[in-house]
Amino acid sequence: MSGETVYIVDQMTSKPGMGHALLDAYMQRYAPDAKQRGMTLEHTWVAPPVWLEDGSNTLFFVWSVKGAKGVWGSLIAGRRGNALDKWWWEDAAAMIVSRERFFLSNPSDIASLTNV
């Protein structure tokens, strides 16, 4: 039941000219904590594939965890100390137009992932 992979996708659209700074800040401030919580960074993508000075870039960070236990463990551990709250609500917010998080899995894993 814990062998299934769940992907966590953070999608953020930067304020104009802030794409590269947002990437750097996310990798320095968020990524180390996420890794400590058992998340594995699988992909980092930027669209369009050029840093826009007068426009917004959209950044995609694709993380993976093992099973429902991995999802809940990463979420609960991230809320315990609230160490990232200031970064998300102040520092990152100054660089972000919008932010979404998606949880995805292979359709064949859904039955066992929901059997918790």
Order of alpha helices (4+ residues) and beta strands (2+ residues): beta-alpha-alpha-beta-beta-alpha-beta-alpha
